[in-house]
Amino acid sequence: MSMQVVEIDLSLPYEGRGKILKSILEKAGGKVKDVHFFPPNARGLSKVRLELMVSDAQRLVKELESIKNAKIKFKILSGA
């Protein structure tokens, strides 16, 4: 099965981001290529950009839609 590079942009509460990120990485089941953490804004929301190598991007996207308290955007960058 071919691997795909997926970029995920998250906007989530700064206080709970560790728990949410752990959940995402467990569901991804792939390798982390890159992570960028941005400081929280005035409303306490922190942005995180992840680049992951996954075998089934569509499955990952469906699972990510179920996560509460996070605003998620994603794009498939390439098939590796």
ABEGO torsion letter per residue (X at the ends): XBBBBBBBBBBBBAAAAAAAAAAAAAAAGBBBABBBBBBBBAAGBBBBBBBBBBABAAAAAAAAAABBGBBBBBBBABBX
